[in-house]
Amino acid sequence: MDVTILAGGLSHERDVSLRSGRRVQESLRALGESVTLHDVDPDLIASLRSAGPDVVWPMVHGASGEDGSLQGLLELLGIPFVGTSAKEARVAWVKSVAKAVLGRVGIATPDFVTLPQSLFLEVGAEQVMDVLATNFGLPVVVKPARGGSALGVTLVTARGQLPQALVHCFAYGDMALIERAVTGTEVAVSVIGTGDTARALPAVEIVCDGAYDYDARYNPGRVEYFAPARLDEATAQAVERAAVATHREMGLRDLSRIDIIVDADGTPNVIDINVAPGLTEVSLFPQAVAAAGLDLGQLYREIVSGAAARG
């Protein structure tokens, strides 16, 4: 096959995207596939029309790559691509909308409220923060309503931490999602396949010396991973069921990563959905593939073959 990987772009996650793209390119080339890595730039449309690849793998993280924009462009061009369609990617990208979908079908996800930056200016930031601390309660996680790689995310355990957490959040977007903090075992579950064929790979447990933030995710040393996660059989199965149900309910395709916290009662709480999971040398998806005893390159080949056949 002739495969084009789209990586880079202009988001805060550009470096991670390029690293993911290069790793997948190496894996597929080792199997004899023809693979081109292309940045998202003004030459993109002309290049795709000229090259006419059999399939495109969008590996751009952050806004345009995960919000359905790039997928929508590929659909307009009539080029088969790996991953979730534009419509479903748009829904998954907006965390509050995705959480509402999950809540309606009974998939556990922490209670939340979304507040735009403009509301803090119009009503008064101190008053809004007092309401949050008093009525919503602490601890909470403050995060951008759109985004990934834990950029702009802060765990707030005291009222005095809210101002800085919101400033940090609004540096990455104008809408904040404030979510009740759930304590427990943090795991990431990678799902492969589409619809009825979707299945979970073994959960990867994340143990971090502090917040599992951007630095911890992509700079080795601060995090210890356990693949598979150290869960009893019943909890492991519950986690996998929650991840697959999320993948199917959200209409995701080919591959995804569902981030979950298992609380003290053993309930899997979905905290994030990733339609374009990182595929770098330290990313969670490749660790899950290894834990499943699968060959990473062969899996990538199956993913691109399936996307090309789907048309």
Beta strands, then each sheet from edge to edge (+ up, - down):
strand 1: 2-7
strand 2: 34-39
strand 3: 55-58
strand 4: 112-116
strand 5: 140-144
strand 6: 154-156
strand 7: 175-180
strand 8: 185-192
strand 9: 199-200
strand 10: 204-208
strand 11: 223-226
strand 12: 255-262
strand 13: 268-274
sheet 1: 2+ 1+ 3+
sheet 2: 4+ 7- 5+ 6-
sheet 3: 9+ 8- 10+ 11-
sheet 4: 9+ 8- 12+ 13-
end
